[in-house]
Amino acid sequence: MSIANLAVTADELTAVRQNKKFLYFWGRVDYHDIFENTPAHVTKFAFQILDFRGDVTKVWNADTNIVEMITRHLNRHNCADDSCPPE
């Protein structure tokens, strides 16, 4: 498994909130289920971060500052298995 190491500053997140910057997340997961002799599976996802709940300038805290992303799924690159277009 691999994942990108990503750091986004509070200033950048504030700029997203103010529509001065755009933030997108996308990815692909390839996996096998637990059943024998079944094909590999793929899930693709892509979404845009529109805003946040909580204070992005402070550290996330389950009691005092739960920061949640408000997202919008994109029309492209959201699919699983046979619903994914051929590459």
Buried (B, 14 or more C-beta within 10 A) or exposed (E): EEEEEEEEEEEBBBBBBEEEBEBEBEEEEEEEEEEEEEEEEBBBBBBBBBBBEBBBEEEEEEEEBEBEBEBEEBEEBBBEEEEBEEE
